[in-house]
Amino acid sequence: MSRKVIIAGNWKMNKNAAEGKALVDELKAACGNCCCCEADVVVCPPFTTIGAVVEAVKGTAIKVGAQNIHWADNGAFTGEISGDMLKSAGVEYVIIGHSERRQYFGETDATVNARLKAALKYDLIPIVCVGELLDERESGKTEEVLTRQIRGGFEGISADEMAKTVVAYEPVWAIGTGKTATPDIAQAAHAHIRKEIAGMFGEEVAEKVRIQYGGSMKAANARELVAQKDIDGGLIGGAALKAGDFLSLIKEALGK
């Protein structure tokens, strides 16, 4: 089965509204005529920048995602944002369970699962992040960690819902460190993730699910990574903050 490449830029806590619009204007000037139709290209700005970016991408194939979602529809959850709010703002994707959310803000497999269900309720496309710490890899626990995160994160959703979900494998030891898993290491982890999804939802669903690599992917390694059997794109951090870098990465991922 041929899965469409998906490249998502996670801007993290970078880019105010004016800066975000300027970045998108650069992207669409070039991307609209080359690779945004061959790959699903998503930009995920911080909440205060979403409105400006949604307006800026109109008329292009570039999609907008958010970096988090709360599991409740509304209520006394200061600082949080709901699926209804994201949907009404024009968001189509949402990142859930990023390692930085797990590390700094107490995210667990249970809260990932609750946020995932909220995203699906509002027809948002979830990008669910999984991945191991350095000590977990060095102690041979990578597959154990991935299995736990997948089973806990995807518990209680339907096969149809799973088929709509994107998974991002982000080895925590490779995020923002300049270290990158070799293509073989990344492929092995992606294959394990797909195997676990098949065990929960069946082979047909597992073959539909797109799995991104999210550990310091850049133009220099994007082609070799995405060429692997089970790697369907990238969740990009630093390389998504400059239009030229992001476009170069997309082209390399597509083998151009």
Protein Blocks (a to p, Z undefined) as FASTA:
>chain_A
ZZdddddddekjghifklmmmmmmmmmmmmmmmmmmmpccdddddfklmmmmmmmmgoia
bdcddfbdcfbfbdjdehiacfklmmmnopabdcehiaklmmmnopafklmmmmmmmmmm
nopacdddddddfklmmnopmmmmmmmmmmmmmgoiafklmmmpccddddfklgonlpac
dfklmmmmmmmmmmmmmmmnojklmmmpccddfehpafklmmmmmmpmklgbdcdfklmm
pmklmmmmmmmmnoZZ
